Amino acid sequence: MVGVAGRFPGAPDVATFWWNLLAGVDSIHDHTPEELVALGVGPRLLADPRHVRAAGRLDDVAGFDAEFFAFGEQEAARTDPQHRLFLETAWEALEDAGHDPSRFPGLVGVYAAASANRYFLFHLMDNPAVVGDVDPDDWEARLVGRQATDHLPGQVAYRLGLTGPAMSVQSACSSSLAAVCVAAQSLADYQCDIALAGGVNVTWPRYRHTPGGMASPDGRCRAFDEAASGSGFGSGVGVVALRRLADAQADGDRIYAILPGWAVTNDGADRAGFAVPGPAGQAAAVANALAAAEVDPGEVRFIEAHGSGTPLGDALEVAALHEVYEGAAPAESCALGSVKTNIGHLDAAAGIAGLIKAVLAVQHGVIPPNLHFTRPHPEIDLDAGPFYVPTKARNWPEGGRRVAGVSSFGLGGTNAHVVVEQPPPAEPVDAPDAAAHLLPVSARTPAALRAALARLRRHLAGAAPALAGVAATLALGRRAFGCRAAVVAGDLAEALAGLDALLDGGERIAGPPGELRDLAADWVAGRDVDWTALHPEGGFRRAGLPTYPFQRQRYWIDPHQRGLR
């Protein structure tokens, strides 16, 4: 995994998401009556005591940088906000990976999952402002084009210029983790050279709690706990960029983690009903992924479970894990987590949220806490295996490689499991000696360029990365847009001073005179530059840098008022 991007409840980016997980932040929002009315919730639902008023919400779902992706205003307003969120996040994942698809020499594929398009169903369909005055019997005229989940991967491929496989992967709650499995297999089969995989969900607080149902009464998920009574629900989006390990190492990519094994199964008919999980199918997915990864169950120290917070579902999931892990490791040696306790159930994006959490845990060597856990549910026997539920952040146990497992199970029985492992140590690069470095920055608009310069300045001041990697990543891993600026600097202090000069004045080039500044002037003027001469293959390692500062505006169509509900 070489790139990660996401927006989750309470977290506009992955760094904030990780901070919230470590701090044990409950990111479920309790909506006020005024907020619910503003969201269009009618008086009948508001008055129903079963109405679940809490949800994991995303800020500015109506916002979108239409100009960046070449959307017209009307087209943007009619596009599923899930598609718009996924588009922005896919671009961020590629930038985080340090690869510009227009210059990447191989094929880039996209494997996308999305939940039901509630925006179309409740905002656009039969809305006269969208379809006009149509005959109610003319069903086709009442539809709005490009609204299906099937259209999402094609939109990403078209807007980002990707020419590898582009396909929708739908298996209910396990969709996004299944998409990761399909993407990984496509890479292993050389069907593409970078694979974008992930999922998105946008929902609103319009659920009712029913005893034994999926929705908990207060919108919180209490996975594995004696008080478990269902999940809360939330909106979110996550996308990861995957490559074959050898290719990533050869290109100097920053590697978050490796995925040595994955598996997808279905429960088949061996269960009590269509909506009831099957332990045999779940156990097979876990065992098959471990076998493919050549990982012994005793090596795994953290499992990010499906953990939906339903007593039956949690009990069956733990029973399935016991089938694989019983006798493999000492008691309380493997943590059992569920990100749903932090952000709610994200439906088609649930699996990618869990995967990103597990990858960050492996990368940083810290196991985040589960929320809302006091004692195990009576139906769950944690003592039968190596599992425990962490209630505070813990350092990863010493000794051996860091290995985690991630599960996601879909309504209908499709089970996905992915093994996550820390990457091997990075090989040193043979970097050429350079007295100075050229940092090129560009954007589509002057406002976005200024925001990009400010983001880069904050990052360099806080992270203090190696300037050679920063220069190479900006030059080779970013799309060159029309609005440009550049800094020539010999060290980090000079880079910060140069960025300050660009932000404080009207200049677009900063740095001492010389050959590099002349090259910067050529590039800022719009001429092409051979960046490989400055950054030869094998002579740099890509750096993690801030991604594009999207200039979002509101593109939204309110639902047609048909009377009070």
C-alpha positions as CSV (number, residue, x, y, z in Angstrom):
1,M,0.0,0.0,0.0
2,V,1.6,3.2,-1.2
3,G,-1.2,5.8,-0.9
4,V,-4.0,6.4,1.5
5,A,-6.8,9.0,1.6
6,G,-10.1,9.3,3.4
7,R,-12.7,11.5,5.0
8,F,-14.5,10.0,8.0
9,P,-16.9,11.3,10.7
10,G,-15.0,13.9,12.8
11,A,-11.9,13.6,10.5
12,P,-11.4,15.5,7.2
13,D,-8.2,13.5,6.5
14,V,-6.4,10.3,7.5
15,A,-4.1,12.0,9.9
16,T,-7.0,13.3,12.0
17,F,-8.7,10.0,11.7
18,W,-5.7,8.3,13.3
19,W,-5.4,10.9,16.0
20,N,-9.1,10.4,16.9
21,L,-8.7,6.6,17.0
22,L,-5.7,6.9,19.4
23,A,-7.5,9.4,21.6
24,G,-10.7,7.3,21.8
25,V,-12.8,10.0,20.3
26,D,-16.5,9.2,19.8
27,S,-17.2,10.7,16.4
28,I,-20.9,10.0,16.4
29,H,-22.9,13.3,16.3
30,D,-26.1,13.8,18.3
31,H,-28.2,16.0,16.0
32,T,-30.3,18.7,17.6
33,P,-34.0,19.0,16.6
34,E,-33.0,22.1,14.6
35,E,-30.3,20.2,12.7
36,L,-32.7,17.4,11.9
37,V,-35.3,19.9,10.5
38,A,-32.6,21.5,8.4
39,L,-31.8,18.1,7.0
40,G,-35.4,17.7,6.0
41,V,-36.5,15.2,8.6
42,G,-40.3,15.5,8.9
43,P,-42.4,15.9,12.1
44,R,-43.7,12.3,12.1
45,L,-40.2,10.8,12.3
46,L,-39.0,13.5,14.7
47,A,-41.9,12.7,17.0
48,D,-41.2,8.9,16.9
49,P,-39.3,7.8,20.0
50,R,-37.7,5.0,18.0
51,H,-36.0,7.6,15.7
52,V,-32.2,7.4,16.0
53,R,-31.0,11.0,16.0
54,A,-27.3,10.3,16.1
55,A,-25.0,9.4,13.1
56,G,-21.5,9.7,11.9
57,R,-21.7,12.7,9.7
58,L,-19.3,14.3,7.2
59,D,-18.9,18.0,6.9
60,D,-19.7,19.7,3.6
61,V,-21.2,16.8,1.7
62,A,-22.8,19.3,-0.6
63,G,-19.3,20.8,-1.5
64,F,-17.3,19.8,-4.6
65,D,-14.5,21.2,-6.7
66,A,-16.4,20.9,-10.0
67,E,-13.9,23.0,-12.0
68,F,-11.0,20.7,-11.0
69,F,-12.8,17.6,-12.4
70,A,-14.3,19.5,-15.4
71,F,-17.9,19.3,-14.3
72,G,-20.5,21.9,-15.4
73,E,-22.5,23.4,-12.6
74,Q,-25.7,21.5,-13.4
75,E,-23.8,18.2,-14.0
76,A,-22.1,18.6,-10.6
77,A,-25.4,19.3,-8.8
78,R,-27.0,16.2,-10.4
79,T,-24.1,13.9,-9.5
80,D,-24.3,11.5,-6.6
81,P,-22.3,13.1,-3.7
82,Q,-20.9,9.7,-3.1
83,H,-19.3,9.8,-6.6
84,R,-18.0,13.3,-6.0
85,L,-16.4,12.4,-2.6
86,F,-14.8,9.3,-4.1
87,L,-13.4,11.3,-7.1
88,E,-11.7,13.8,-4.7
89,T,-10.4,11.0,-2.5
90,A,-9.1,8.9,-5.4
91,W,-7.1,11.9,-6.6
92,E,-5.7,12.4,-3.0
93,A,-4.7,8.7,-2.8
94,L,-2.7,9.0,-6.0
95,E,-1.0,12.2,-4.9
96,D,-0.3,10.6,-1.5
97,A,1.3,7.7,-3.4
98,G,3.5,10.3,-5.3
99,H,2.3,9.3,-8.8
100,D,0.7,11.4,-11.5
101,P,-1.4,9.1,-13.7
102,S,-0.7,11.2,-16.8
103,R,3.0,10.4,-16.5
104,F,2.8,6.9,-14.9
105,P,4.2,4.4,-17.4
106,G,1.8,1.5,-16.5
107,L,-1.9,0.9,-16.2
108,V,-3.9,2.4,-13.3
109,G,-7.1,0.5,-12.3
110,V,-10.0,1.5,-10.1
111,Y,-12.1,-0.8,-8.0
112,A,-14.9,1.1,-6.3
113,A,-17.9,0.4,-4.0
114,A,-20.7,2.8,-3.2
115,S,-23.9,2.5,-1.1
116,A,-27.4,3.2,-2.2
117,N,-27.8,6.6,-3.9
118,R,-30.1,8.3,-1.5
119,Y,-29.5,11.6,-3.1
120,F,-31.1,10.4,-6.4
121,L,-33.9,8.5,-4.6
122,F,-35.0,11.4,-2.3
123,H,-33.6,14.6,-3.9
124,L,-33.7,14.1,-7.7
125,M,-36.2,11.4,-8.6
126,D,-39.6,13.0,-9.6
127,N,-38.2,16.4,-8.7
128,P,-39.7,18.9,-11.3
129,A,-36.6,21.0,-10.9
130,V,-34.6,18.1,-12.3
131,V,-36.9,16.1,-14.7
132,G,-39.4,18.8,-15.5
133,D,-43.1,18.0,-16.0
134,V,-43.1,14.4,-17.2
135,D,-45.8,11.8,-17.6
136,P,-45.8,9.6,-14.4
137,D,-46.1,6.6,-16.7
138,D,-42.9,7.5,-18.6
139,W,-40.6,5.8,-16.1
140,E,-37.5,6.2,-18.1
141,A,-38.0,10.0,-18.3
142,R,-38.2,10.1,-14.5
143,L,-34.7,8.7,-14.2
144,V,-31.5,10.8,-14.1
145,G,-28.5,9.4,-15.9
146,R,-25.2,8.2,-14.4
147,Q,-26.6,7.7,-10.9
148,A,-25.8,4.0,-10.5
149,T,-23.0,2.6,-8.5
150,D,-21.8,1.0,-11.7
151,H,-21.0,4.5,-13.1
152,L,-18.6,5.4,-10.3
153,P,-15.5,3.6,-11.5
154,G,-16.0,4.9,-15.0
155,Q,-16.3,8.4,-13.7
156,V,-13.0,8.0,-11.9
157,A,-11.3,6.6,-14.9
158,Y,-12.7,9.3,-17.2
159,R,-12.0,12.3,-14.9
160,L,-8.5,11.1,-13.8
161,G,-7.5,9.6,-17.1
162,L,-7.0,6.0,-16.0
163,T,-6.8,3.3,-18.6
164,G,-6.6,0.1,-16.5
165,P,-9.6,-2.0,-15.4
166,A,-12.4,0.1,-13.9
167,M,-15.1,-1.9,-12.1
168,S,-17.7,-1.7,-9.4
169,V,-17.5,-4.2,-6.6
170,Q,-20.7,-4.6,-4.6
171,S,-21.3,-7.1,-1.8
172,A,-23.3,-5.0,0.7
173,C,-21.3,-4.1,3.9
174,S,-18.2,-5.9,2.7
175,S,-18.0,-4.1,-0.6
176,S,-15.0,-1.9,-0.1
177,L,-12.8,-4.7,1.4
178,A,-13.9,-7.0,-1.3
179,A,-12.8,-4.3,-3.8
180,V,-9.4,-4.3,-2.2
181,C,-9.2,-8.1,-2.6
182,V,-10.2,-7.8,-6.3
183,A,-7.7,-4.9,-6.8
184,A,-4.9,-6.9,-5.1
185,Q,-5.6,-9.9,-7.3
186,S,-5.6,-7.8,-10.4
187,L,-2.1,-6.5,-9.5
188,A,-0.9,-10.1,-8.8
189,D,-2.3,-11.1,-12.2
190,Y,-0.6,-8.1,-13.9
191,Q,-3.9,-6.6,-15.1
192,C,-2.7,-3.2,-13.8
193,D,0.3,-1.6,-12.2
194,I,-1.4,0.7,-9.7
195,A,-4.8,-0.1,-8.3
196,L,-7.1,2.3,-6.5
197,A,-9.6,0.6,-4.3
198,G,-12.1,1.8,-1.7
199,G,-15.7,2.7,-0.9
200,V,-18.0,5.5,0.0
201,N,-21.3,6.0,1.8
202,V,-23.5,9.1,2.4
203,T,-26.4,8.7,4.6
204,W,-28.6,10.8,6.9
205,P,-30.1,10.3,10.4
206,R,-33.4,8.7,9.2
207,Y,-33.2,5.3,10.9
208,R,-35.6,3.8,13.4
209,H,-34.5,1.4,16.2
210,T,-36.3,-1.9,16.3
211,P,-35.5,-4.6,18.9
212,G,-33.1,-7.1,17.4
213,G,-32.5,-4.8,14.4
214,M,-29.3,-3.3,12.9
215,A,-29.8,0.3,14.3
216,S,-28.9,0.9,17.9
217,P,-31.2,3.2,19.9
218,D,-28.6,5.9,20.5
219,G,-26.5,5.5,17.3
220,R,-23.5,4.0,19.1
221,C,-22.0,0.6,18.2
222,R,-21.0,-1.4,21.3
223,A,-19.1,-4.2,19.6
224,F,-18.6,-7.4,21.7
225,D,-20.1,-5.6,24.8
226,E,-22.9,-6.9,27.0
227,A,-24.9,-3.8,26.1
228,A,-24.6,-4.3,22.4
229,S,-27.8,-3.5,20.6
230,G,-26.8,-2.8,17.0
231,S,-24.8,-0.3,15.0
232,G,-24.9,3.4,14.6
233,F,-24.6,4.5,11.0
234,G,-22.3,7.0,9.4
235,S,-21.0,8.6,6.2
236,G,-17.4,8.3,5.0
237,V,-15.1,7.6,2.1
238,G,-11.7,5.8,1.9
239,V,-9.4,5.0,-1.0
240,V,-6.0,3.2,-1.0
241,A,-3.4,3.0,-3.8
242,L,-1.8,-0.4,-4.2
243,R,1.2,-1.6,-6.1
244,R,3.2,-4.8,-6.4
245,L,5.9,-4.7,-3.7
246,A,8.9,-5.1,-6.0
247,D,7.7,-2.3,-8.2
248,A,7.0,0.0,-5.2
249,Q,10.5,-0.6,-3.9
250,A,12.1,-0.1,-7.3
251,D,10.4,3.3,-7.7
252,G,11.3,4.6,-4.2
253,D,7.6,4.6,-3.1
254,R,6.7,5.2,0.6
255,I,5.2,1.9,1.7
256,Y,2.6,2.0,4.5
257,A,2.2,-1.7,4.7
258,I,2.1,-4.9,2.6
259,L,-1.0,-7.1,2.0
260,P,0.5,-10.6,1.7
261,G,-2.8,-12.4,1.6
262,W,-6.5,-11.9,1.1
263,A,-9.6,-14.1,0.6
264,V,-13.3,-13.7,-0.2
265,T,-15.9,-16.4,0.5
266,N,-19.7,-16.7,0.9
267,D,-21.6,-18.5,3.7
268,G,-23.8,-20.3,1.1
269,A,-26.9,-22.0,2.5
270,D,-25.3,-23.1,5.8
271,R,-26.9,-20.5,7.9
272,A,-30.3,-19.7,9.6
273,G,-31.4,-17.2,7.0
274,F,-30.3,-14.9,4.3
275,A,-29.5,-12.1,6.7
276,V,-27.9,-14.3,9.3
277,P,-24.0,-14.7,9.2
278,G,-22.4,-18.1,8.8
279,P,-19.4,-19.0,11.0
280,A,-18.1,-21.6,8.5
281,G,-17.8,-19.1,5.7
282,Q,-16.2,-16.5,7.9
283,A,-13.7,-18.9,9.2
284,A,-12.8,-20.0,5.7
285,A,-12.1,-16.4,4.6
286,V,-9.8,-15.9,7.6
287,A,-8.0,-19.2,7.2
288,N,-7.6,-18.8,3.4
289,A,-6.2,-15.3,3.7
290,L,-3.7,-16.5,6.4
291,A,-2.7,-19.4,4.2
292,A,-2.2,-17.2,1.2
293,A,0.0,-14.9,3.2
294,E,1.9,-17.8,4.7
295,V,1.3,-16.3,8.2
296,D,0.7,-18.5,11.2
297,P,-2.3,-17.4,13.3
298,G,0.0,-17.1,16.3
299,E,1.8,-14.2,14.6
300,V,-1.3,-12.0,14.4
301,R,-1.5,-9.5,17.3
302,F,-4.5,-7.4,16.1
303,I,-7.7,-8.2,14.3
304,E,-9.9,-5.4,13.0
305,A,-13.2,-7.3,13.1
306,H,-16.4,-6.6,11.3
307,G,-17.8,-6.0,14.8
308,S,-21.2,-4.7,13.9
309,G,-22.5,-4.5,17.5
310,T,-25.3,-6.9,17.1
311,P,-25.3,-9.7,19.7
312,L,-25.8,-12.5,17.3
313,G,-23.4,-11.1,14.6
314,D,-20.6,-10.5,17.1
315,A,-21.0,-13.9,18.8
316,L,-20.9,-15.7,15.4
317,E,-17.9,-13.7,14.3
318,V,-15.9,-14.6,17.5
319,A,-16.9,-18.2,17.2
320,A,-15.6,-18.2,13.6
321,L,-12.3,-16.7,14.8
322,H,-12.0,-19.4,17.4
323,E,-12.1,-22.0,14.7
324,V,-9.0,-20.5,13.2
325,Y,-7.1,-19.2,16.2
326,E,-7.9,-21.7,19.0
327,G,-4.6,-22.9,20.5
328,A,-2.6,-20.7,18.2
329,A,-1.4,-18.2,20.8
330,P,-1.7,-17.5,24.6
331,A,-4.7,-15.9,26.1
332,E,-5.1,-12.1,25.7
333,S,-2.3,-11.9,23.1
334,C,-4.5,-10.7,20.1
335,A,-6.5,-7.5,20.2
336,L,-10.0,-7.5,18.8
337,G,-11.2,-4.1,17.5
338,S,-14.0,-2.5,15.6
339,V,-13.8,1.0,14.1
340,K,-17.6,1.1,14.1
341,T,-17.4,1.9,17.8
342,N,-15.7,5.2,16.8
343,I,-17.4,6.3,13.5
344,G,-20.4,4.0,13.1
345,H,-21.2,1.5,10.3
346,L,-20.2,3.1,7.0
347,D,-22.0,0.4,4.9
348,A,-20.1,0.1,1.6
349,A,-17.2,2.1,3.1
350,A,-17.0,0.0,6.3
351,G,-14.3,-2.4,5.2
352,I,-12.0,0.3,3.8
353,A,-12.3,2.3,7.1
354,G,-11.2,-0.9,9.0
355,L,-8.4,-1.6,6.6
356,I,-7.0,2.0,6.9
357,K,-7.2,1.7,10.7
358,A,-5.3,-1.6,10.7
359,V,-2.6,-0.3,8.3
360,L,-2.0,2.7,10.5
361,A,-1.8,0.5,13.6
362,V,0.8,-1.7,11.9
363,Q,2.7,1.3,10.6
364,H,2.9,3.1,13.9
365,G,3.1,0.1,16.1
366,V,0.1,1.1,18.3
367,I,-3.2,-0.7,18.8
368,P,-6.1,1.8,19.2
369,P,-8.7,1.3,21.8
370,N,-12.3,0.1,21.3
371,L,-15.0,2.4,22.6
372,H,-18.1,1.5,24.6
373,F,-16.8,-1.7,26.0
374,T,-17.1,-2.8,29.6
375,R,-17.7,-6.5,29.7
376,P,-18.1,-9.2,27.0
377,H,-21.6,-10.1,25.9
378,P,-22.7,-13.4,27.6
379,E,-22.8,-15.1,24.2
380,I,-19.2,-14.2,23.5
381,D,-16.5,-16.4,25.0
382,L,-13.2,-14.5,24.6
383,D,-11.5,-16.9,27.0
384,A,-11.7,-19.7,24.4
385,G,-9.0,-18.1,22.3
386,P,-6.3,-15.5,22.3
387,F,-8.5,-12.5,22.1
388,Y,-9.1,-9.4,24.2
389,V,-10.8,-6.1,23.6
390,P,-8.5,-3.1,24.2
391,T,-10.0,-0.2,26.0
392,K,-6.9,2.0,25.8
393,A,-4.2,2.5,23.3
394,R,-1.4,-0.1,23.6
395,N,2.0,-0.4,22.0
396,W,2.4,-3.3,19.7
397,P,3.9,-6.3,21.5
398,E,7.7,-6.6,21.0
399,G,9.2,-9.4,19.0
400,G,8.5,-10.6,15.5
401,R,7.0,-8.8,12.5
402,R,3.8,-6.7,13.0
403,V,0.8,-8.6,11.5
404,A,-2.9,-7.8,11.6
405,G,-6.0,-9.1,10.0
406,V,-9.1,-7.2,8.8
407,S,-12.5,-8.7,8.3
408,S,-15.6,-7.3,6.6
409,F,-18.8,-9.3,6.2
410,G,-21.7,-8.4,3.9
411,L,-25.4,-8.9,4.3
412,G,-26.0,-11.9,2.0
413,G,-23.0,-13.7,3.2
414,T,-20.0,-12.4,1.3
415,N,-17.0,-12.4,3.6
416,A,-13.6,-10.6,3.0
417,H,-10.5,-10.9,5.0
418,V,-7.1,-9.2,4.4
419,V,-3.8,-9.8,6.1
420,V,-1.7,-6.6,6.8
421,E,2.0,-6.7,7.5
422,Q,4.7,-4.1,8.2
423,P,6.9,-3.6,5.1
424,P,10.5,-4.6,5.0
425,P,13.0,-1.9,5.9
426,A,13.5,0.7,3.1
427,E,16.8,0.3,1.1
428,P,19.0,3.3,1.2
429,V,18.9,5.4,-2.0
430,D,22.0,6.5,-4.0
431,A,21.0,10.2,-4.0
432,P,23.3,12.5,-6.0
433,D,24.9,15.4,-4.2
434,A,22.9,18.6,-4.7
435,A,23.7,22.1,-3.5
436,A,20.1,23.2,-4.0
437,H,16.7,21.8,-4.7
438,L,13.9,23.0,-6.9
439,L,10.4,22.8,-5.4
440,P,7.7,23.2,-8.0
441,V,4.1,23.8,-6.9
442,S,1.0,24.2,-9.2
443,A,-2.8,24.4,-9.1
444,R,-5.7,25.1,-11.3
445,T,-6.5,28.5,-9.9
446,P,-4.6,31.3,-8.1
447,A,-6.6,30.7,-4.9
448,A,-5.7,27.0,-5.0
449,L,-2.1,27.7,-5.7
450,R,-1.9,30.0,-2.6
451,A,-3.5,27.3,-0.5
452,A,-1.1,24.7,-1.9
453,L,1.9,26.8,-1.0
454,A,0.5,27.4,2.5
455,R,-0.1,23.7,3.0
456,L,3.4,22.8,1.9
457,R,4.9,25.5,4.2
458,R,3.0,24.1,7.2
459,H,4.1,20.5,6.4
460,L,7.8,21.3,6.0
461,A,7.8,23.3,9.2
462,G,6.2,20.5,11.1
463,A,7.6,17.3,9.6
464,A,11.0,18.5,8.5
465,P,11.4,15.9,5.7
466,A,14.4,15.4,3.5
467,L,14.3,18.1,0.9
468,A,15.6,15.9,-1.9
469,G,12.5,13.6,-1.5
470,V,10.2,16.6,-1.3
471,A,11.7,18.1,-4.5
472,A,11.5,14.8,-6.4
473,T,7.9,14.1,-5.3
474,L,6.7,17.6,-6.3
475,A,8.4,17.3,-9.7
476,L,7.5,13.7,-10.6
477,G,4.5,12.9,-8.5
478,R,2.2,15.9,-9.0
479,R,0.2,17.0,-12.1
480,A,1.5,20.3,-13.5
481,F,-1.4,22.8,-13.7
482,G,-1.5,26.2,-15.2
483,C,-1.0,28.3,-12.1
484,R,2.6,27.8,-11.0
485,A,5.2,28.8,-8.5
486,A,8.6,27.5,-7.5
487,V,11.2,27.8,-4.7
488,V,15.0,27.1,-5.0
489,A,16.5,26.2,-1.7
490,G,19.6,24.5,-0.3
491,D,18.1,23.5,3.0
492,L,14.8,23.4,4.9
493,A,15.3,26.9,6.3
494,E,15.8,28.4,2.9
495,A,12.7,26.5,1.6
496,L,10.6,27.9,4.4
497,A,11.9,31.4,3.7
498,G,11.2,31.0,0.0
499,L,7.6,29.8,0.6
500,D,7.1,32.8,3.0
501,A,8.3,35.1,0.3
502,L,5.9,33.7,-2.2
503,L,3.0,33.9,0.2
504,D,3.8,37.4,1.4
505,G,4.6,39.0,-2.0
506,G,3.4,38.8,-5.5
507,E,6.3,36.8,-6.9
508,R,6.1,33.3,-8.2
509,I,9.7,32.4,-7.9
510,A,11.9,32.5,-4.8
511,G,15.6,31.6,-4.3
512,P,19.1,32.6,-5.3
513,P,20.1,33.2,-8.9
514,G,21.6,30.4,-10.9
515,E,20.9,27.5,-13.2
516,L,18.1,26.1,-11.0
517,R,16.3,29.4,-10.8
518,D,16.5,29.8,-14.5
519,L,14.9,26.3,-14.8
520,A,12.3,27.3,-12.3
521,A,11.5,30.4,-14.4
522,D,11.1,28.2,-17.5
523,W,8.6,25.9,-15.7
524,V,6.6,28.7,-14.1
525,A,6.3,30.3,-17.5
526,G,4.6,27.1,-18.8
527,R,7.5,25.4,-20.5
528,D,8.2,21.7,-20.1
529,V,11.1,20.6,-17.9
530,D,12.9,17.2,-18.0
531,W,12.6,16.4,-14.3
532,T,14.3,13.0,-14.7
533,A,17.6,14.9,-15.2
534,L,17.3,16.3,-11.7
535,H,15.9,13.2,-10.2
536,P,17.4,10.1,-11.8
537,E,15.8,6.7,-11.3
538,G,16.9,5.1,-8.0
539,G,18.2,8.4,-6.7
540,F,15.3,9.5,-4.5
541,R,12.6,8.2,-2.2
542,R,9.0,9.7,-2.5
543,A,7.9,11.8,0.4
544,G,4.5,12.1,2.0
545,L,3.3,15.6,1.2
546,P,0.0,17.5,1.5
547,T,-2.5,16.8,-1.3
548,Y,-4.4,19.2,-3.6
549,P,-6.4,21.9,-1.8
550,F,-9.8,21.5,-3.5
551,Q,-11.8,24.7,-3.8
552,R,-15.2,23.3,-3.0
553,Q,-18.5,25.1,-3.7
554,R,-22.0,24.0,-3.0
555,Y,-23.7,22.0,-5.7
556,W,-26.9,20.7,-4.3
557,I,-30.6,20.2,-5.2
558,D,-33.0,20.2,-2.4
559,P,-35.8,17.6,-2.4
560,H,-39.1,18.5,-3.9
561,Q,-41.6,19.3,-1.1
562,R,-44.6,17.0,-1.4
563,G,-46.1,18.0,1.9
564,L,-45.3,17.2,5.5
565,R,-44.3,13.6,6.3
